[in-house]
Amino acid sequence: MNGSTIYVRLMSMIGGASQFVDYTYTAALPTAATMITPAPSSALPLANPVAFTWTPGGLVTQCALWVGTAAGTHNLYSAVVPGTSANVNVAATGTIYVRLFSTLNGTTTTFVDYTYTR
């Protein structure tokens, strides 16, 4: 799971003779989930809840979402989220900070920060 090349040979017996077909694959690379909506750096709608949706990432086993009124905080929302979306009641105006965590392969956690206005 590091972008290396994987070689696979599929063998069959047809009419008593061995036959094979070779396949080549590239091992998947882990990639963090990324925000789709609301568009990064956009203005959040004034109505609640606000629907946050993100890509599943590559080899992401879990996501968590923080929403706060200062960078790296989660005073408005904090949860491990199954799937690729969360509806969040954003009870604040001004700059809203969102941190989307991705756990890759169940071992490494990374995050991407986003800012919005409201």
DORODO-95401 format. One line per field, with one value per residue (C-alpha): residue number from 1; z, y, x. Coordinates in Angstrom, 3 decimals, m for minus. Layout:
REM DORODO-95401
pos: c(NUM, ...);
zz: c(Z, ...);
yy: c(Y, ...);
xx: c(X, ...);
END
This chain:
REM DORODO-95401
pos: c(1, 2, 3, 4, 5, 6, 7, 8, 9, 10, 11, 12, 13, 14, 15, 16, 17, 18, 19, 20, 21, 22, 23, 24, 25, 26, 27, 28, 29, 30, 31, 32, 33, 34, 35, 36, 37, 38, 39, 40, 41, 42, 43, 44, 45, 46, 47, 48, 49, 50, 51, 52, 53, 54, 55, 56, 57, 58, 59, 60, 61, 62, 63, 64, 65, 66, 67, 68, 69, 70, 71, 72, 73, 74, 75, 76, 77, 78, 79, 80, 81, 82, 83, 84, 85, 86, 87, 88, 89, 90, 91, 92, 93, 94, 95, 96, 97, 98, 99, 100, 101, 102, 103, 104, 105, 106, 107, 108, 109, 110, 111, 112, 113, 114, 115, 116, 117, 118);
zz: c(0.000, m0.922, m4.641, m5.557, m8.497, m7.801, m10.298, m10.416, m12.539, m12.944, m13.895, m15.267, m16.615, m19.982, m21.754, m19.593, m20.538, m18.166, m19.301, m17.610, m17.865, m16.196, m14.572, m13.156, m10.435, m8.501, m4.744, m3.386, m1.558, 1.561, 0.984, 3.452, 3.086, 1.661, 2.018, m0.917, 0.468, 1.589, m0.765, 1.184, 2.029, 1.140, 3.195, 5.240, 4.874, 7.722, 8.139, 10.423, 10.220, 7.827, 5.750, 5.524, 2.917, 2.108, m0.126, 1.426, 0.864, m0.012, 2.614, 5.227, 8.006, 10.094, 9.930, 12.634, 12.293, 14.517, 14.123, 16.210, 16.479, 16.644, 14.714, 16.031, 18.386, 18.522, 20.728, 18.215, 17.181, 17.625, 16.572, 14.939, 11.905, 10.116, 6.383, 4.507, 5.834, 8.959, 9.671, 12.134, 13.970, 13.690, 16.429, 15.634, 13.096, 11.851, 10.852, 11.397, 11.579, 10.480, 10.942, 9.090, 10.522, 8.552, 10.045, 7.302, 7.366, 10.964, 12.177, 11.123, 11.731, 9.695, 9.250, 6.860, 8.094, 6.414, 7.144, 6.359, 7.016, 8.400);
yy: c(0.000, 2.390, 3.000, 0.014, m2.242, m5.568, m8.417, m11.073, m14.220, m15.976, m19.603, m21.990, m25.511, m25.602, m28.959, m30.348, m27.513, m24.800, m21.277, m17.961, m14.257, m11.651, m8.476, m5.450, m3.202, m0.205, m0.434, 2.275, 5.231, 6.526, 9.993, 12.188, 13.015, 16.513, 18.847, 19.063, 21.188, 23.842, 24.862, 25.680, 29.403, 30.086, 31.702, 29.248, 29.456, 31.232, 28.420, 25.483, 22.774, 23.253, 20.120, 19.298, 16.668, 15.298, 12.756, 9.350, 9.651, 6.679, 3.950, 6.182, 4.030, 6.825, 10.557, 13.114, 16.688, 19.667, 23.031, 26.009, 29.765, 29.681, 27.674, 24.126, 24.342, 22.418, 24.538, 24.301, 20.629, 17.601, 14.026, 10.903, 10.677, 7.479, 8.040, 11.204, 13.868, 15.612, 18.125, 20.713, 23.461, 26.382, 28.801, 31.521, 34.200, 35.524, 33.193, 29.516, 27.006, 23.407, 20.576, 17.308, 14.380, 11.201, 7.986, 6.230, 2.424, 2.492, 3.744, 7.282, 10.305, 13.453, 16.511, 19.321, 22.754, 24.901, 28.370, 29.767, 33.007, 33.399);
xx: c(0.000, 2.759, 2.369, 4.544, 3.800, 2.091, 2.262, m0.460, m0.523, m3.899, m3.430, m6.078, m6.208, m7.989, m8.259, m5.455, m3.091, m1.917, m2.846, m2.050, m2.745, m0.542, m1.911, m0.123, m1.569, m0.335, m0.820, m3.089, m1.609, m3.327, m4.801, m6.642, m10.323, m10.946, m13.907, m16.312, m19.151, m19.363, m16.594, m13.431, m13.078, m16.727, m19.475, m21.535, m25.312, m27.073, m29.613, m28.825, m27.792, m24.890, m24.188, m20.472, m19.526, m16.072, m14.345, m13.746, m9.990, m7.824, m7.560, m9.241, m10.659, m12.213, m12.962, m13.578, m14.802, m14.074, m15.813, m14.758, m14.417, m10.598, m8.025, m7.637, m10.630, m13.895, m16.147, m19.032, m18.836, m16.612, m17.368, m16.035, m18.285, m19.299, m19.495, m18.621, m20.959, m22.162, m24.925, m23.654, m25.524, m23.115, m24.173, m21.650, m20.798, m17.486, m14.674, m15.482, m12.622, m13.105, m10.606, m11.233, m9.259, m8.515, m7.192, m5.219, m4.961, m6.160, m2.788, m1.852, m4.061, m3.719, m5.929, m6.765, m7.883, m10.526, m11.900, m15.319, m17.160, m20.630);
END
